[in-house]
Amino acid sequence: MTDTAFRAAGHNWRLYCGREAIEQGLKESVERVRCKRAFVICSPSVNRRTDTVRRIEAALGGLYAGVYDGIEKDSTYASVVAAKEAAVAAGADLLIAVGGGSVIVAVRAVAIFMGETGDPFALMTQYPEGKPAYSPRLLAPKPPIVNIPTTPTSAMNRAGTGLKNPALDQRMEYFDPKTRPQAVFFDDDALLSAPPSLIRSTATTLFAGLVGAMSQRGLNPLAQGDRDHAFKLAHAAYPRLIDEIENPRLRTDLCVAAFLMNRAEDDGLRRFRGGPFSGNYAVSTALHVRYPHVGQGESTSVVHAPKIRLSEDVDAPTARQVAEALGVWHANMDGRQAALAVADLLDDLYTRMGVPTRLRQIDIPRDDLRAIANETVKNFNANAGVRSAAEQIEDAMRLLEAAY
């Protein structure tokens, strides 16, 4: 535990959770911010294979302004521009995101493009040669957002946005606290509408992130409380998905874990910097953005244990904290032994869950490794200009080779 001096942040939000949460709370949520034209944005599958959009329309009545259902995997720039044009044409004054992380991230970008008048390429994070990356300040008001996640995605209440654009050598990254949602809904049927493979993938990303978070020490009491309970929920729910994939309670518990994890980071938990136990966010992002057939969970699981095994000097108290949380700590272990025990457990768990543990299992050509490593440089969350491009690439190459 750290000393009593710490900083915490709060944000204006409401959480609605349970059966028929949409019917019971969505109209109230829109009216609370005095909006009249609520516009839904989702993927084709959400609109055409589930009844969630129809439920939203019925719940909102005259406040419903329409739907755009063309958001693509990894939040493509082209689909975001199309969604923004559709929202403007509908006279939208509030945006409702329904789906997983790609949709929720895309809706933040739609809000930014609706509010800001500048060139999207000038508004995104910049990577000047030889200087640290920086994100331009986005000061214009944004339409309020309501998120209805269908997976336990950590994107549900964040402020960062990353868009896939094949025309660029980087994602289009934005940061705007005004795009945090004013309400989040964990609706049982909406969560059950996501296919098992997607839930498993997203839950893997969440669980891996919480394993990394458990390595952080000296947290303030707010961050530690949220982090510890988020891990407890995910550690209990994630392994049960294999046998109880249609259990709404497990999906809800995983969503609550993601929400608490985000809140812990607002209050002092360091994101993406959990040392050897945190995997490699830049490599995982490069994998799932580069290869459409690779999900975020799969791009996380293939590098998680290899990253731990590559770490030679592991702090013993830190390793013990993670090993104890996962139930693999034994007396007289040193840091390296504890880390290897954690890596072995993760390999076994991920295999049992049906997610890959090696790059070759997801059909990544070995000849592509250098190109993948090159794509890890321009990723603000993982490398905001702190390290040189050469260092970043070589670290990524070592991990990719070990993970193959």
C-alpha positions as CSV (number, residue, x, y, z in Angstrom):
1,M,0.0,0.0,0.0
2,T,1.3,3.5,-0.8
3,D,1.3,6.4,1.6
4,T,-1.8,8.6,2.1
5,A,-0.9,11.1,-0.7
6,F,-2.7,10.2,-4.0
7,R,-4.9,11.6,-6.7
8,A,-8.3,10.2,-7.9
9,A,-10.6,11.3,-10.7
10,G,-14.4,11.0,-11.0
11,H,-16.6,11.2,-14.1
12,N,-20.3,11.8,-14.5
13,W,-21.9,8.4,-15.4
14,R,-24.7,6.1,-14.5
15,L,-24.7,2.3,-14.8
16,Y,-27.8,0.2,-15.5
17,C,-27.5,-3.5,-15.0
18,G,-29.8,-6.5,-15.2
19,R,-32.7,-8.1,-17.1
20,E,-34.5,-5.6,-19.4
21,A,-32.1,-2.8,-18.4
22,I,-32.7,-1.2,-21.8
23,E,-36.5,-1.0,-21.2
24,Q,-36.2,0.2,-17.7
25,G,-33.5,2.9,-18.0
26,L,-32.6,3.9,-21.6
27,K,-35.4,6.5,-22.1
28,E,-34.7,8.1,-18.7
29,S,-31.0,8.2,-19.5
30,V,-31.6,10.1,-22.8
31,E,-34.1,12.5,-21.2
32,R,-31.7,13.2,-18.3
33,V,-29.4,15.0,-20.7
34,R,-32.3,16.7,-22.5
35,C,-31.7,15.1,-25.8
36,K,-34.4,14.5,-28.4
37,R,-32.7,12.6,-31.3
38,A,-30.9,9.4,-30.1
39,F,-29.0,7.7,-32.9
40,V,-27.9,4.0,-32.7
41,I,-24.5,2.9,-34.2
42,C,-23.6,-0.8,-34.4
43,S,-22.2,-3.5,-36.6
44,P,-24.3,-5.3,-39.2
45,S,-24.6,-8.5,-37.1
46,V,-26.1,-6.6,-34.1
47,N,-28.8,-5.0,-36.2
48,R,-29.6,-8.0,-38.4
49,R,-29.1,-11.0,-36.2
50,T,-30.4,-9.7,-32.8
51,D,-33.4,-7.8,-31.6
52,T,-31.4,-5.2,-29.6
53,V,-31.9,-2.3,-31.9
54,R,-35.7,-3.0,-32.1
55,R,-35.8,-3.1,-28.3
56,I,-34.0,0.3,-28.2
57,E,-36.4,1.8,-30.7
58,A,-39.4,0.6,-28.7
59,A,-37.9,1.8,-25.4
60,L,-37.2,5.3,-26.8
61,G,-40.3,5.9,-28.8
62,G,-40.2,9.4,-30.4
63,L,-36.7,9.9,-29.1
64,Y,-35.3,7.3,-31.5
65,A,-33.6,8.9,-34.5
66,G,-32.4,5.9,-36.5
67,V,-29.5,3.5,-36.9
68,Y,-26.3,3.1,-38.8
69,D,-25.1,-0.6,-38.8
70,G,-21.9,-0.5,-40.9
71,I,-19.1,-0.3,-38.3
72,E,-16.3,-2.7,-39.2
73,K,-13.8,-4.7,-37.1
74,D,-11.1,-2.6,-35.5
75,S,-13.2,0.6,-36.0
76,T,-12.2,1.5,-39.6
77,Y,-11.9,5.2,-40.5
78,A,-14.1,4.7,-43.6
79,S,-17.0,3.2,-41.5
80,V,-16.7,5.9,-38.9
81,V,-16.9,8.7,-41.5
82,A,-20.0,7.0,-42.9
83,A,-21.5,6.7,-39.4
84,K,-20.8,10.4,-38.7
85,E,-22.6,11.4,-42.0
86,A,-25.6,9.2,-41.1
87,A,-25.8,10.7,-37.6
88,V,-25.6,14.2,-38.9
89,A,-28.3,13.5,-41.5
90,A,-30.5,12.1,-38.8
91,G,-30.1,15.2,-36.7
92,A,-28.6,13.2,-33.9
93,D,-27.9,14.9,-30.6
94,L,-27.0,11.7,-28.7
95,L,-25.2,8.6,-29.8
96,I,-25.9,5.0,-28.6
97,A,-23.1,2.5,-29.2
98,V,-24.3,-1.1,-29.3
99,G,-21.7,-3.8,-29.6
100,G,-18.1,-4.7,-28.7
101,G,-15.0,-2.6,-28.5
102,S,-14.8,-1.8,-32.2
103,V,-18.3,-0.2,-32.1
104,I,-17.8,1.6,-28.8
105,V,-14.4,3.1,-30.0
106,A,-15.9,4.0,-33.3
107,V,-18.7,6.0,-31.7
108,R,-16.2,8.0,-29.7
109,A,-14.6,8.9,-33.1
110,V,-18.1,9.8,-34.5
111,A,-18.7,12.2,-31.6
112,I,-15.2,13.8,-32.2
113,F,-15.9,14.2,-35.9
114,M,-19.3,15.7,-35.2
115,G,-17.9,18.2,-32.7
116,E,-14.6,19.2,-34.2
117,T,-14.3,21.2,-37.4
118,G,-10.6,20.5,-38.1
119,D,-9.0,17.9,-40.4
120,P,-9.2,14.5,-38.8
121,F,-5.6,13.8,-39.8
122,A,-4.5,17.0,-38.0
123,L,-6.6,16.2,-34.9
124,M,-5.1,12.7,-34.4
125,T,-2.0,11.9,-32.4
126,Q,1.1,13.1,-34.1
127,Y,4.5,11.3,-34.3
128,P,7.0,14.0,-35.3
129,E,10.4,12.6,-36.3
130,G,12.8,12.5,-33.4
131,K,10.3,14.0,-30.9
132,P,7.8,12.5,-28.5
133,A,4.3,11.8,-29.8
134,Y,1.6,14.2,-28.7
135,S,-2.2,14.2,-28.9
136,P,-3.8,17.6,-29.9
137,R,-6.4,18.9,-27.5
138,L,-9.9,18.5,-28.7
139,L,-11.9,21.3,-27.1
140,A,-15.2,21.4,-28.9
141,P,-18.4,20.1,-27.2
142,K,-19.3,16.5,-28.2
143,P,-22.7,14.9,-28.3
144,P,-23.4,12.7,-25.2
145,I,-22.8,8.9,-25.6
146,V,-24.6,5.9,-24.1
147,N,-22.8,2.6,-24.4
148,I,-24.6,-0.8,-24.5
149,P,-21.7,-3.2,-24.6
150,T,-22.4,-6.8,-25.8
151,T,-19.0,-8.0,-24.6
152,P,-16.8,-7.3,-21.5
153,T,-14.7,-4.8,-23.3
154,S,-12.5,-2.3,-21.5
155,A,-13.5,0.2,-24.1
156,M,-16.9,0.7,-22.4
157,N,-16.0,3.8,-20.4
158,R,-12.7,5.2,-21.7
159,A,-11.8,8.3,-23.6
160,G,-9.2,7.0,-26.0
161,T,-9.9,6.1,-29.7
162,G,-7.9,4.2,-32.3
163,L,-9.1,3.8,-35.9
164,K,-7.8,1.4,-38.5
165,N,-6.9,3.1,-41.8
166,P,-5.1,0.9,-44.4
167,A,-3.9,4.1,-46.1
168,L,-1.6,5.0,-43.2
169,D,1.3,3.3,-41.4
170,Q,-0.4,3.9,-38.1
171,R,-3.8,3.9,-36.4
172,M,-5.6,7.2,-36.2
173,E,-5.5,7.9,-32.5
174,Y,-7.5,10.5,-30.5
175,F,-8.0,11.3,-26.9
176,D,-11.0,13.3,-25.6
177,P,-12.4,12.9,-22.1
178,K,-15.7,14.4,-23.4
179,T,-16.3,11.1,-25.2
180,R,-16.7,9.2,-22.0
181,P,-20.3,7.8,-21.8
182,Q,-22.8,9.4,-19.7
183,A,-24.5,6.0,-19.2
184,V,-23.5,2.3,-19.6
185,F,-26.0,-0.6,-19.8
186,F,-25.2,-4.2,-18.9
187,D,-28.4,-5.7,-20.3
188,D,-28.7,-9.5,-19.9
189,D,-30.2,-10.2,-23.4
190,A,-27.8,-7.8,-25.1
191,L,-24.9,-9.5,-23.5
192,L,-26.3,-12.9,-24.4
193,S,-26.6,-11.9,-28.1
194,A,-22.9,-11.9,-28.6
195,P,-21.6,-15.2,-30.1
196,P,-19.5,-17.5,-27.8
197,S,-16.3,-17.0,-29.8
198,L,-16.5,-13.2,-29.4
199,I,-17.2,-13.4,-25.6
200,R,-14.3,-15.8,-25.1
201,S,-12.0,-13.5,-27.1
202,T,-12.9,-10.3,-25.2
203,A,-12.9,-12.1,-21.9
204,T,-9.4,-13.3,-22.6
205,T,-8.2,-9.8,-23.2
206,L,-9.8,-8.7,-20.0
207,F,-8.4,-11.5,-17.9
208,A,-4.9,-11.1,-19.3
209,G,-5.0,-7.4,-18.5
210,L,-6.0,-8.1,-14.9
211,V,-3.1,-10.6,-14.5
212,G,-0.8,-7.8,-15.5
213,A,-2.5,-5.4,-13.1
214,M,-2.0,-7.8,-10.2
215,S,1.7,-7.2,-10.5
216,Q,1.4,-3.6,-9.5
217,R,2.3,-2.7,-5.9
218,G,2.0,0.4,-3.8
219,L,-1.4,1.3,-5.1
220,N,-3.6,3.8,-3.3
221,P,-6.7,2.2,-1.5
222,L,-9.2,3.2,-4.2
223,A,-7.2,1.7,-7.1
224,Q,-6.3,-1.4,-5.1
225,G,-9.8,-2.1,-4.0
226,D,-11.2,-1.8,-7.6
227,R,-8.3,-3.8,-9.1
228,D,-8.5,-6.6,-6.5
229,H,-12.3,-7.0,-6.9
230,A,-12.1,-6.8,-10.7
231,F,-9.5,-9.6,-10.6
232,K,-11.6,-11.7,-8.2
233,L,-14.7,-11.4,-10.5
234,A,-12.8,-12.2,-13.7
235,H,-10.7,-15.0,-12.1
236,A,-14.0,-16.7,-11.0
237,A,-15.9,-16.1,-14.2
238,Y,-13.4,-16.6,-17.0
239,P,-12.6,-20.3,-16.6
240,R,-16.4,-21.1,-16.2
241,L,-17.2,-19.7,-19.7
242,I,-16.1,-23.0,-21.3
243,D,-19.0,-24.8,-19.7
244,E,-21.5,-22.0,-19.0
245,I,-21.2,-19.8,-22.1
246,E,-24.9,-18.9,-22.0
247,N,-24.9,-17.9,-18.3
248,P,-25.7,-14.1,-18.2
249,R,-24.3,-13.8,-14.7
250,L,-20.8,-14.7,-15.9
251,R,-21.0,-12.2,-18.8
252,T,-22.2,-9.5,-16.4
253,D,-19.5,-10.2,-13.8
254,L,-16.9,-9.9,-16.6
255,C,-18.4,-6.6,-17.7
256,V,-18.3,-5.3,-14.1
257,A,-14.7,-6.4,-13.8
258,A,-13.8,-4.4,-16.9
259,F,-15.6,-1.4,-15.5
260,L,-13.8,-1.6,-12.2
261,M,-10.5,-2.1,-13.9
262,N,-11.0,1.2,-15.8
263,R,-12.0,2.9,-12.6
264,A,-8.8,1.7,-10.9
265,E,-6.8,3.1,-13.8
266,D,-8.5,6.5,-13.3
267,D,-7.5,6.4,-9.7
268,G,-3.8,5.5,-10.1
269,L,-3.3,2.0,-11.6
270,R,-0.7,2.2,-14.4
271,R,-2.2,1.1,-17.7
272,F,-0.1,-1.1,-20.0
273,R,3.0,-0.9,-17.7
274,G,2.6,-3.9,-15.5
275,G,6.1,-5.2,-16.2
276,P,6.7,-8.8,-17.3
277,F,3.2,-10.1,-16.5
278,S,1.3,-7.6,-18.7
279,G,2.0,-9.1,-22.2
280,N,2.7,-6.6,-24.9
281,Y,-0.1,-4.3,-26.0
282,A,1.7,-2.9,-29.0
283,V,2.4,-6.4,-30.5
284,S,-1.1,-7.6,-29.8
285,T,-2.6,-4.5,-31.4
286,A,-0.4,-4.9,-34.5
287,L,-1.5,-8.5,-34.8
288,H,-5.3,-8.0,-34.6
289,V,-5.3,-4.8,-36.7
290,R,-3.0,-6.4,-39.4
291,Y,-4.9,-9.7,-39.7
292,P,-8.7,-9.6,-39.9
293,H,-9.1,-13.2,-38.9
294,V,-7.3,-12.5,-35.5
295,G,-9.3,-11.3,-32.6
296,Q,-8.0,-9.2,-29.8
297,G,-8.1,-12.0,-27.3
298,E,-6.2,-14.3,-29.5
299,S,-3.6,-11.6,-30.3
300,T,-3.2,-11.3,-26.5
301,S,-3.0,-14.9,-25.5
302,V,-0.3,-15.8,-28.0
303,V,2.2,-13.4,-26.5
304,H,1.3,-13.4,-22.8
305,A,3.2,-16.5,-21.5
306,P,6.1,-15.9,-23.9
307,K,6.5,-12.4,-22.6
308,I,6.7,-13.7,-19.0
309,R,9.3,-16.3,-20.0
310,L,11.5,-13.8,-21.7
311,S,11.8,-11.7,-18.5
312,E,15.0,-12.8,-16.8
313,D,15.1,-10.5,-13.7
314,V,11.7,-10.6,-12.1
315,D,11.1,-8.8,-8.8
316,A,10.4,-11.5,-6.2
317,P,7.6,-9.7,-4.2
318,T,5.9,-8.7,-7.5
319,A,6.0,-12.2,-8.9
320,R,4.8,-13.6,-5.6
321,Q,1.8,-11.2,-5.6
322,V,0.8,-12.5,-9.1
323,A,1.5,-16.2,-8.3
324,E,-0.5,-16.0,-5.1
325,A,-3.5,-14.4,-6.9
326,L,-3.5,-17.2,-9.4
327,G,-2.9,-19.9,-6.8
328,V,0.5,-21.2,-8.0
329,W,2.8,-19.7,-5.3
330,H,4.9,-22.2,-3.3
331,A,7.3,-21.5,-0.4
332,N,10.9,-20.8,-1.3
333,M,10.2,-19.7,-4.9
334,D,12.3,-16.9,-6.3
335,G,10.9,-14.3,-8.7
336,R,11.9,-16.3,-11.8
337,Q,10.4,-19.5,-10.6
338,A,7.1,-17.8,-9.7
339,A,7.0,-16.1,-13.1
340,L,7.5,-19.4,-14.9
341,A,4.8,-21.0,-12.8
342,V,2.4,-18.2,-13.8
343,A,3.4,-18.7,-17.5
344,D,2.7,-22.4,-17.3
345,L,-0.7,-21.8,-15.7
346,L,-1.7,-19.3,-18.4
347,D,-0.7,-21.7,-21.2
348,D,-2.8,-24.4,-19.6
349,L,-5.8,-22.1,-19.0
350,Y,-5.7,-20.5,-22.4
351,T,-5.5,-24.0,-24.1
352,R,-8.4,-25.2,-22.0
353,M,-10.4,-22.1,-23.0
354,G,-9.7,-22.8,-26.7
355,V,-7.6,-19.8,-27.4
356,P,-4.2,-20.0,-29.0
357,T,-0.9,-19.8,-27.2
358,R,1.5,-19.6,-30.1
359,L,1.6,-17.4,-33.3
360,R,1.8,-20.4,-35.5
361,Q,-1.6,-21.5,-34.3
362,I,-3.3,-18.4,-35.8
363,D,-1.7,-18.8,-39.3
364,I,0.8,-15.9,-39.0
365,P,3.6,-16.3,-41.6
366,R,7.0,-16.3,-40.0
367,D,8.2,-14.0,-42.8
368,D,5.8,-11.4,-41.5
369,L,7.4,-11.0,-38.1
370,R,9.6,-8.0,-39.0
371,A,6.6,-6.2,-40.6
372,I,4.5,-6.8,-37.5
373,A,7.3,-5.5,-35.3
374,N,7.6,-2.3,-37.4
375,E,3.9,-1.6,-36.8
376,T,4.3,-1.5,-33.0
377,V,6.2,1.9,-33.0
378,K,3.3,4.3,-33.5
379,N,1.1,3.2,-30.6
380,F,0.6,6.0,-28.1
381,N,-0.6,3.8,-25.2
382,A,2.4,1.5,-25.5
383,N,5.1,3.8,-26.7
384,A,4.5,7.5,-26.5
385,G,8.0,8.4,-27.7
386,V,9.7,7.1,-24.6
387,R,11.8,4.6,-26.4
388,S,13.5,4.8,-29.8
389,A,11.8,3.1,-32.8
390,A,14.8,0.7,-33.0
391,E,14.4,-0.4,-29.4
392,Q,10.7,-0.9,-29.8
393,I,11.1,-3.0,-32.9
394,E,13.9,-5.2,-31.5
395,D,11.9,-5.8,-28.3
396,A,8.9,-6.8,-30.4
397,M,11.0,-9.1,-32.6
398,R,12.4,-10.9,-29.6
399,L,8.8,-11.5,-28.3
400,L,7.4,-12.5,-31.7
401,E,10.2,-15.1,-32.2
402,A,9.7,-16.5,-28.8
403,A,5.9,-16.6,-29.3
404,Y,6.1,-18.4,-32.7
